[in-house]
Amino acid sequence: MEKIKHSVGRGGVNTPRDIVIVQRLLNRHQTSSGALLAVNRIMDGHTLSRLLRSFSSGS
């Protein structure tokens, strides 16, 4: 398993490599029937929103 090397999210380092890892993990652990995130190496609004929801919900 690949490891995240830098901070990801609002104010994070957000390297493309780390963003891909986070996007894949968020897609793998999605609990709703919504659309999967695009794995696009970009910390876009969809990725940031899903990331924030993941940590605020206690999942």
Residue, then its C-alpha position, 0 to 999 in steps of 0.5 A: m500500500e502506498k503511503i501519503k507523504h505530505s498533508v492533503g486538503r485545505g492549506g496542505v502541500n497537496t502533491p499530485r501523488d498524495i492526492v491520487i492516493v486520497q482520491r482512491l481511498l475515498n472512493r474505496h470507502q464511499t458509503s453513499s450511492g453518489a458518484l465516485l471522485a475523479v482520480n485526477r491528481i487535483m485537490d478540487g472542490h469535490t475531493l475537498s468536500r468528500l475529505l471534510r465529510s469523511f472526517s466530520s462524520g466520524s467514519 
